[in-house]
Amino acid sequence: WPNSSAGVSWDSGTPMASLRLKVTPSASRDAVVGWQEDVLRVHVRAPAQRGKANDAVLRLLADALGVERSRLRIVRGETSRQKVLSVDGLDGAQIRARLGSASS
């Protein structure tokens, strides 16, 4: 990706971006915690079993970004707390604006 800004990278010619995430499963609540350096911290109540935490992350971020869940995909880190998520239809600036309230 030629462009990047604090955990969000994108290609200017393509309406798709990727986000670096650090996920905490089995948390007390579902929340987009905020940016820690260039990684977006996300907490989900779901346990890290049989994809439950991944599903919860996708639901939470789809809601936070105001997009359909089908536009989000985990491209790296399916079984790790460190993940890379692709967002179809939004560029990096749009993602930062929509997650602005979660920025720290």
C-alpha positions in Angstrom: 0.0 0.0 0.0 1.6 3.3 -1.1 -0.1 5.5 1.5 -0.3 5.1 5.2 -1.3 7.0 8.3 -1.3 5.7 11.9 -2.3 2.1 11.3 -4.3 2.7 8.2 -2.9 2.1 4.7 -4.5 2.4 1.3 -3.9 2.7 -2.4 -5.1 6.0 -3.8 -6.6 4.4 -6.9 -8.6 1.7 -5.0 -11.4 2.3 -2.5 -9.9 -0.2 0.0 -7.8 0.2 3.0 -6.2 -2.0 5.7 -6.2 -1.6 9.4 -3.7 -3.1 11.9 -5.5 -4.3 15.0 -4.7 -5.6 18.4 -7.6 -7.6 19.8 -8.3 -8.4 23.4 -10.9 -11.3 23.5 -12.9 -12.2 26.6 -13.0 -8.5 27.7 -15.6 -7.0 30.0 -17.2 -5.1 27.1 -17.1 -4.7 23.3 -15.2 -1.4 22.5 -13.0 0.3 20.1 -10.4 1.4 22.6 -8.3 3.7 20.4 -5.0 4.0 18.7 -1.8 2.9 20.3 1.0 4.1 18.0 -0.2 2.7 14.6 -2.4 -0.1 15.9 -6.1 0.1 16.7 -6.9 -1.6 20.0 -10.2 -3.4 20.1 -11.8 -5.3 23.0 -14.5 -7.9 22.5 -16.5 -10.0 25.0 -16.4 -13.1 22.9 -13.8 -15.7 23.7 -11.0 -16.6 21.2 -12.7 -19.9 20.4 -13.9 -21.2 17.0 -13.8 -17.7 15.4 -16.2 -16.1 18.0 -13.8 -13.2 18.7 -13.2 -12.6 15.0 -16.9 -12.4 14.4 -17.3 -10.0 17.2 -14.4 -7.8 15.9 -16.0 -7.7 12.4 -19.5 -6.8 13.9 -18.0 -4.1 16.1 -15.9 -2.5 13.5 -18.6 -2.6 10.8 -20.8 -0.7 13.3 -18.1 1.8 14.2 -17.3 2.4 10.5 -20.9 2.5 9.4 -20.4 -0.2 6.7 -21.8 -3.6 6.1 -19.9 -6.5 7.7 -19.4 -8.0 4.3 -17.1 -5.1 3.4 -14.6 -6.2 6.2 -12.2 -9.1 6.0 -9.4 -10.4 8.2 -6.5 -10.8 5.8 -3.8 -11.7 8.4 -3.9 -13.0 12.0 -7.0 -15.1 11.9 -5.7 -17.0 15.0 -3.7 -14.2 16.5 -4.5 -11.1 18.6 -2.5 -9.1 16.1 -4.6 -8.8 12.9 -4.8 -6.9 9.6 -8.3 -6.1 8.5 -9.2 -5.0 5.0 -12.0 -2.4 4.5 -13.6 -2.3 1.1 -15.1 1.0 -0.1 -13.3 3.3 2.3 -9.9 5.0 2.0 -7.6 5.7 4.9 -8.9 9.3 5.5 -12.5 8.1 5.7 -11.5 5.4 8.2 -9.6 7.8 10.4 -12.5 10.3 10.3 -15.1 7.6 11.2 -12.9 6.2 14.0 -11.8 9.7 15.1 -13.7 9.5 18.4 -11.7 6.3 19.2 -8.3 8.0 18.5 -6.1 8.6 21.5 
